[in-house]
Amino acid sequence: MRERGLARWLAAPEPPFWTTGKAGLLPSQEFRRTEEAARAAGFPAKSVFQLVGAGQVGRGSLHGMRALHRLAGAGFRVWPFDPPRPPFAAEVYPRMFTGGVTKSDPAARARAVAGLPPAFREIAASTEDAFDAAMTALGMAAGHPGGAGDELEGGIWGC
């Protein structure tokens, strides 16, 4: 990837990343342990190795991994590789914090944030992305990261 650059590498990725045929991975190799934990808890986490198709998160993950190097260079900690002390970055799965709310329904979002201070309610309910961000931030502030994560594979906060 260093030699070709991310955009060119994405056109012909190397295993375990895949665009077709799952790069010959066995079913037990398709997901990281943290994704398996999320799936076992009822959240349909996708594989960061999947670079094509509906719901794929691999491309965004790879771009995010590049950003993590810049953040780390600027003094951010990256959980679970570093302790979660501010400033830090962590992988999140917003659906774990939004519960069963129908995020596409503005009234449902408004009901879900009714307990927030008035100054934040309108903003938090304004869009699905704002709702995801607000609920994730509240969930992270209220709780522990969950599992210890994995120093090789990383971890999703709360799994």
Backbone bond lengths (Angstrom), bond angles and torsions (degrees), N, CA, C in turn:
res aa  C-N    CA-C-N  psi(-1)  N-CA   C-N-CA  omega(-1)  CA-C   N-CA-C  phi
1 M - - - 1.442 - - 1.532 110.02 -
2 R 1.337 116.49 -37.85 1.466 119.15 178.66 1.523 111.27 -61.09
3 E 1.323 116.58 -38.25 1.461 120.55 -176.72 1.518 112.21 -73.27
4 R 1.323 118.60 -40.21 1.462 122.41 -174.75 1.511 113.85 -97.07
5 G 1.302 117.98 -19.28 1.457 121.05 -174.72 1.522 109.64 86.92
6 L 1.316 116.04 155.40 1.461 120.97 -174.22 1.520 112.60 -62.33
7 A 1.319 118.55 -45.62 1.473 120.64 -176.48 1.522 111.32 -60.49
8 R 1.311 118.31 -45.03 1.475 120.77 179.37 1.525 110.82 -70.11
9 W 1.327 117.76 -37.67 1.458 121.18 179.60 1.522 110.51 -64.00
10 L 1.336 117.77 -37.87 1.460 121.30 179.55 1.527 112.17 -62.11
11 A 1.321 117.54 -27.57 1.463 120.98 178.62 1.525 111.27 -69.92
12 A 1.321 117.62 -26.85 1.467 122.17 178.65 1.522 108.44 -144.40
13 P 1.342 117.91 71.52 1.468 121.22 -174.24 1.523 112.36 -70.33
14 E 1.311 113.59 160.28 1.463 121.25 177.09 1.522 108.85 -101.26
15 P 1.350 117.13 149.14 1.467 120.44 176.45 1.529 110.13 -57.14
16 P 1.314 117.26 145.71 1.451 129.10 14.19 1.525 114.03 -87.58
17 F 1.349 118.41 1.11 1.463 120.59 178.60 1.517 109.03 -74.09
18 W 1.341 116.14 147.53 1.453 118.45 -175.30 1.529 112.56 -147.99
19 T 1.332 113.20 149.87 1.462 121.25 172.83 1.524 109.99 -117.02
20 T 1.310 117.07 -28.91 1.466 121.91 175.33 1.512 108.65 -142.82
21 G 1.304 116.80 148.50 1.465 121.08 174.18 1.510 116.16 65.93
22 K 1.310 118.19 8.00 1.464 122.63 178.58 1.514 112.86 53.54
23 A 1.338 116.57 28.21 1.469 123.77 173.53 1.519 112.82 53.05
24 G 1.312 118.06 27.57 1.452 121.22 178.95 1.519 113.61 72.84
25 L 1.322 117.28 16.54 1.462 120.05 179.97 1.520 110.40 -71.67
26 L 1.301 115.73 144.65 1.457 120.72 170.36 1.518 107.86 -73.95
27 P 1.333 119.02 154.95 1.469 119.76 177.91 1.528 112.71 -52.76
28 S 1.312 117.89 -33.00 1.467 120.90 -179.71 1.532 112.58 -73.92
29 Q 1.330 117.41 -8.12 1.463 121.27 -178.95 1.532 112.88 -106.58
30 E 1.325 117.66 -3.62 1.461 121.37 -173.31 1.526 112.90 -71.11
31 F 1.341 117.08 -32.00 1.453 121.35 -176.17 1.518 111.22 -119.57
32 R 1.341 116.10 150.48 1.460 120.74 170.41 1.524 108.11 -73.81
33 R 1.325 117.27 163.12 1.475 120.92 179.95 1.527 111.19 -59.02
34 T 1.319 118.05 -38.98 1.459 121.08 -178.97 1.533 111.37 -65.83
35 E 1.337 117.86 -35.24 1.466 121.19 176.58 1.521 110.23 -69.46
36 E 1.326 116.48 -38.45 1.469 120.20 176.36 1.531 110.15 -61.87
37 A 1.341 116.90 -40.82 1.468 120.41 178.93 1.526 110.48 -64.23
38 A 1.324 117.30 -41.84 1.464 120.49 178.03 1.528 110.61 -63.70
39 R 1.304 116.87 -42.37 1.465 121.11 179.58 1.532 110.25 -64.78
40 A 1.323 116.77 -40.18 1.469 120.24 179.23 1.529 111.00 -65.16
41 A 1.337 116.71 -28.06 1.462 121.29 178.96 1.536 112.15 -84.68
42 G 1.343 116.78 2.43 1.457 120.42 176.62 1.512 115.83 97.97
43 F 1.332 117.61 7.81 1.458 121.21 178.11 1.528 108.53 -104.25
44 P 1.333 118.28 123.88 1.470 120.40 -174.30 1.529 113.08 -78.33
45 A 1.319 117.32 61.67 1.464 121.68 -179.70 1.521 110.31 -59.41
46 K 1.314 115.19 139.73 1.459 121.68 177.43 1.525 108.85 -93.89
47 S 1.314 116.40 161.81 1.456 121.78 179.37 1.526 110.88 -79.43
48 V 1.335 116.80 134.46 1.463 119.91 175.30 1.521 110.86 -68.67
49 F 1.316 117.44 -11.83 1.459 120.81 178.71 1.529 112.05 -82.73
50 Q 1.328 118.00 -15.27 1.467 122.99 -177.51 1.529 109.33 -80.32
51 L 1.334 116.67 117.13 1.458 122.17 -176.20 1.522 113.60 -107.89
52 V 1.323 118.00 8.42 1.463 121.00 -177.81 1.515 109.26 -150.40
53 G 1.335 116.37 155.65 1.455 120.53 172.58 1.519 113.78 97.80
54 A 1.332 113.59 173.67 1.460 121.12 -178.20 1.528 110.47 -60.74
55 G 1.301 115.47 131.34 1.454 120.37 175.75 1.514 115.30 75.13
56 Q 1.314 118.07 7.37 1.464 118.92 -177.83 1.518 110.28 -63.21
57 V 1.306 116.25 141.25 1.458 121.89 179.85 1.523 112.12 -121.08
58 G 1.326 117.06 -3.20 1.456 121.09 -174.78 1.510 114.72 -60.69
59 R 1.330 116.83 -45.26 1.471 119.25 -178.78 1.522 111.08 -62.54
60 G 1.316 116.76 -45.63 1.461 120.08 177.64 1.515 111.66 -63.25
61 S 1.330 116.22 -36.63 1.471 120.21 179.01 1.519 110.74 -63.82
62 L 1.329 116.61 -43.62 1.465 119.60 -179.64 1.523 111.52 -65.07
63 H 1.321 116.99 -41.90 1.470 119.59 176.33 1.523 109.74 -63.93
64 G 1.338 116.88 -39.17 1.460 120.92 177.81 1.512 112.27 -64.18
65 M 1.333 116.99 -37.94 1.463 120.19 179.06 1.528 110.88 -62.74
66 R 1.328 115.99 -37.71 1.470 118.96 175.84 1.522 109.75 -62.83
67 A 1.330 116.82 -41.61 1.468 120.50 -179.41 1.534 110.94 -65.30
68 L 1.325 117.51 -32.58 1.465 120.25 179.87 1.524 111.42 -60.49
69 H 1.307 117.60 -35.65 1.472 120.28 178.48 1.532 110.17 -63.34
70 R 1.332 116.50 -41.69 1.464 120.00 178.59 1.531 110.26 -66.91
71 L 1.336 117.04 -42.76 1.458 120.35 179.08 1.523 111.34 -62.68
72 A 1.333 116.43 -44.12 1.468 120.13 179.18 1.530 110.10 -61.22
73 G 1.326 115.87 -40.18 1.460 119.88 177.91 1.520 112.80 -64.87
74 A 1.330 116.77 -23.64 1.460 121.93 179.07 1.524 112.23 -92.67
75 G 1.342 117.29 6.06 1.460 120.55 175.44 1.521 116.01 102.16
76 F 1.336 117.66 1.23 1.465 120.06 176.77 1.517 109.60 -75.18
77 R 1.333 115.72 145.80 1.453 121.73 170.31 1.520 107.13 -90.94
78 V 1.320 116.39 150.32 1.464 121.33 179.63 1.519 107.61 -119.96
79 W 1.356 115.28 108.16 1.458 120.42 179.76 1.520 108.38 -78.17
80 P 1.326 121.24 139.42 1.462 130.18 10.01 1.518 114.26 -95.53
81 F 1.325 116.94 10.94 1.451 120.20 -178.49 1.525 111.38 -75.97
82 D 1.325 115.76 -23.98 1.460 123.13 177.88 1.528 107.99 -130.72
83 P 1.338 117.68 158.98 1.470 119.66 176.77 1.534 110.39 -61.47
84 P 1.329 117.65 146.48 1.465 120.18 -178.84 1.528 113.04 -81.02
85 R 1.333 115.04 71.23 1.470 121.04 176.23 1.528 107.74 -114.78
86 P 1.320 117.95 137.62 1.469 120.43 -177.81 1.521 112.16 -58.98
87 P 1.299 116.89 146.42 1.461 126.22 -10.20 1.527 109.89 -80.32
88 F 1.330 115.63 140.99 1.456 118.83 178.91 1.522 110.63 -146.02
89 A 1.312 114.26 161.06 1.464 122.05 176.38 1.519 107.33 -120.65
90 A 1.322 115.81 145.29 1.460 121.23 178.99 1.518 109.13 -146.22
91 E 1.306 116.33 150.51 1.463 121.10 173.93 1.522 107.93 -78.07
92 V 1.321 116.51 133.25 1.455 121.06 179.61 1.524 109.40 -128.78
93 Y 1.311 114.42 158.47 1.458 123.03 173.78 1.525 104.43 -124.21
94 P 1.342 117.63 93.77 1.465 120.48 -171.24 1.525 115.05 -51.75
95 R 1.315 118.46 -32.19 1.462 119.85 -177.87 1.521 111.01 -61.10
96 M 1.318 118.45 -24.09 1.456 121.20 177.52 1.532 111.15 -66.31
97 F 1.331 117.27 -22.32 1.460 121.62 -176.75 1.527 113.00 -104.71
98 T 1.328 116.43 -16.85 1.466 119.05 -177.21 1.514 113.02 -94.73
99 G 1.319 117.00 -10.20 1.462 120.84 178.88 1.507 112.33 61.63
100 G 1.313 116.67 -149.18 1.452 121.86 -174.86 1.519 114.63 -87.07
101 V 1.325 118.04 14.32 1.462 121.22 -179.44 1.530 109.71 -62.06
102 T 1.320 116.32 134.69 1.462 121.06 172.91 1.523 106.19 -77.59
103 K 1.323 115.66 97.04 1.458 120.48 -171.53 1.526 112.91 -65.09
104 S 1.317 118.15 -23.39 1.466 120.42 179.55 1.531 112.10 -76.68
105 D 1.326 117.67 -8.42 1.465 123.16 -178.66 1.534 109.38 -98.56
106 P 1.341 117.98 107.88 1.468 120.09 -179.36 1.529 113.30 -55.99
107 A 1.325 117.74 -37.09 1.471 119.96 -179.93 1.524 110.50 -67.21
108 A 1.325 117.66 -38.12 1.467 121.08 178.39 1.526 110.50 -65.56
109 R 1.337 116.47 -40.75 1.467 119.50 177.02 1.527 109.85 -62.73
110 A 1.338 116.12 -43.26 1.469 120.16 -179.37 1.526 111.17 -61.90
111 R 1.323 117.27 -41.73 1.473 120.17 178.12 1.524 110.51 -63.55
112 A 1.317 117.07 -38.85 1.467 120.95 -176.85 1.522 112.46 -67.87
113 V 1.322 117.38 -28.05 1.464 119.72 -178.40 1.520 112.66 -103.79
114 A 1.326 117.09 11.37 1.466 121.17 -177.15 1.524 112.95 -56.63
115 G 1.310 118.31 -26.87 1.461 121.19 -178.45 1.520 113.98 -84.34
116 L 1.316 117.86 -4.03 1.465 120.15 179.00 1.520 110.57 -76.15
117 P 1.320 116.88 157.74 1.464 118.97 174.47 1.532 109.57 -56.51
118 P 1.316 117.28 143.82 1.462 121.30 -175.41 1.530 114.34 -50.87
119 A 1.317 117.48 -37.46 1.465 120.26 -177.79 1.528 112.78 -62.80
120 F 1.326 117.54 -22.73 1.466 120.90 -176.23 1.527 113.41 -102.16
121 R 1.314 117.43 -21.39 1.473 120.90 -174.24 1.516 113.30 -54.85
122 E 1.323 116.14 -53.46 1.468 120.13 -175.83 1.524 111.39 -61.38
123 I 1.312 116.91 -43.14 1.467 120.61 -179.85 1.525 110.30 -65.54
124 A 1.334 117.29 -47.00 1.461 121.38 -176.77 1.518 112.05 -63.29
125 A 1.311 118.15 -31.49 1.466 121.43 -178.26 1.528 112.56 -94.51
126 S 1.330 118.28 -2.42 1.463 121.37 -170.74 1.530 114.08 -65.99
127 T 1.319 118.21 -37.18 1.464 121.99 179.59 1.524 109.04 -144.08
128 E 1.318 116.32 164.97 1.462 120.02 176.81 1.520 110.62 -61.75
129 D 1.335 117.42 -40.44 1.465 120.10 -179.76 1.532 111.37 -66.11
130 A 1.335 116.98 -42.21 1.467 119.96 178.18 1.523 110.16 -63.82
131 F 1.324 116.43 -39.03 1.462 121.13 178.28 1.529 110.42 -63.63
132 D 1.343 116.81 -47.68 1.466 120.75 176.89 1.525 110.78 -55.75
133 A 1.333 116.43 -47.62 1.465 120.60 -177.26 1.522 111.39 -63.41
134 A 1.329 117.08 -45.71 1.467 120.31 -178.13 1.523 111.48 -64.39
135 M 1.328 116.52 -47.66 1.463 119.64 -177.88 1.529 111.36 -66.83
136 T 1.327 116.94 -36.90 1.460 120.35 178.02 1.526 110.25 -66.11
137 A 1.324 117.21 -44.88 1.471 120.40 179.10 1.522 110.85 -61.04
138 L 1.334 117.09 -43.02 1.472 120.16 178.36 1.526 110.96 -64.23
139 G 1.325 116.82 -42.46 1.458 120.48 179.49 1.518 112.50 -64.83
140 M 1.320 115.99 -40.83 1.461 119.32 178.83 1.523 111.06 -67.05
141 A 1.334 116.89 -39.04 1.461 120.77 -179.56 1.523 111.57 -67.25
142 A 1.324 116.23 -29.61 1.465 120.63 -176.12 1.513 114.31 -86.35
143 G 1.328 116.78 -16.47 1.453 116.03 -171.30 1.508 115.39 -139.41
144 H 1.289 112.80 175.51 1.457 124.45 178.76 1.523 108.38 -83.45
145 P 1.320 117.87 156.21 1.456 119.17 -179.35 1.520 114.81 -62.66
146 G 1.310 118.53 -9.44 1.468 119.85 -178.51 1.505 109.65 91.04
147 G 1.308 115.96 -129.28 1.457 120.34 179.18 1.513 110.80 -58.39
148 A 1.283 116.14 164.01 1.457 120.54 -177.73 1.513 112.30 -73.41
149 G 1.327 118.20 -8.08 1.449 119.80 -174.71 1.511 109.28 76.86
150 D 1.274 116.04 -172.35 1.450 121.93 -175.64 1.522 107.39 -138.80
151 E 1.301 116.75 126.25 1.455 119.87 -176.05 1.521 113.51 -73.45
152 L 1.313 118.25 -6.02 1.462 121.23 173.34 1.521 110.22 -102.57
153 E 1.327 116.76 -47.27 1.467 121.75 -173.21 1.520 113.62 -95.91
154 G 1.306 119.39 -13.82 1.458 121.30 -174.92 1.519 110.27 86.48
155 G 1.309 116.88 -160.98 1.446 120.36 -179.25 1.510 111.33 -169.42
156 I 1.316 115.76 151.73 1.453 121.94 175.05 1.524 107.02 -93.47
157 W 1.329 117.30 126.86 1.464 122.05 -179.53 1.530 108.79 -56.76
158 G 1.302 117.11 124.59 1.454 122.10 178.73 1.519 114.00 102.19
159 C 1.327 118.20 -9.94 1.487 120.08 179.20 1.507 110.93 -96.83
